[in-house]
Amino acid sequence: MKTNVIFFYLFRFFAANKNWGSLTNSPTNKRESWRKLLWIKQDYPDNYVDSTFLKELEKNVNVRAYDYWNVLKESCVISQHISSIVIFIAVFIYLYLDMLSAQNLIISGTVFTIIGYIFWDKSISKTDPSYEYKRWKTAKGAVLFFATLLCLSPILKTLTKDTSSDTIWAVTVILFLTNMLFHDYGSGNRTNIKFPGSVSTNAAIFASVLLASRLPSNSHVFGLMSFAIEWFALFPIFRRYIKSLSVEFNIALTCLLFMLATILFLNISKTIVILYILGIAFITFVCPFWLIWIQKYKNEIHGPWDEARPKITTY
């Protein structure tokens, strides 16, 4: 009986160790070193890593070191666009309350557009000599576009006749917020509008159409819509041109738009002026400091677990 028990335990021992040579200390059966290869069968679990795995760990490789004054200068683009929206809303309120005539808005908008076009035309002519042949085509397209807008003014005036004003104001706020969020702040494009900047421009034009439908006459509608085209489609291109010329010019334009928005809204609501000044101050001075301060909490890690990135060499 004892002999059977001994043979039983011996059988279980050798069954659990199928490799009989493992009972010896033969160097031929030594476990092979782990290699970081997925396409070969290894005597290690799939989630095994050795002690050298974290030696390739890198932290914050792509983190940029920001300078406060450089970030502050770049934030001028955001301040300019917010000021542009505030100025446009002020112009609409002046038209709506009959504090500004449509004729004065059309004349001033046309004059400033022509001046801006002259500067823009000179910059494009230097970079693209073939543009001289497109100048007449551009002028003809502009005249045709504004003539079409003049013909459509009676339709735009009655477009939202059956819609309450409260709905118009609420939708307009949403559209201007969309314009602010999707605006192309970082691009240096000075020739056309691309996605997502096109979403921003379309939202602003749609908001302008809704506001224009609340004006008293067709001339008011045409004046506001022509100003909207110039302000939200053409003026951003001019702002990028100013930024490309000089940082000082860009800061001067920011201050000019800020003062203009403040002056226009002083006769409308002093509370909104205070909120506007605090908002611009927060975006221009506090947010750059905030961005630099939170950089110390950034912890971006890279290592052998990342996806392989091909290195393309051009000859």
ABEGO torsion letter per residue (X at the ends): XAAAAAAAAAAAAAAABABAAAABABAAABBBBBBBBAABBBABBAABBBAAAAAABBBGAABBBBBAAAAAAAAAAAAAAAAAAAAAAAAAAAAAAGABBAAAAAAAAAAAAAAAAAAAAAAAAAABAAAAAAAAAAAAAAAAAAAAAAAAAAAAAAAAAABBAAAAAAAAAAAAAAAAAABBAABABAABBBOAAAAAAAAAAAAAAAAAAABABAAAAAAAAAAAAAAAAAAAAAAAAAAAABAAAAAAAAAAAAAAAAAAAAAABAAAAAAAAAAAAAAAAAAAAAAAAAAAABBBBBBAABBBBBBBBBX
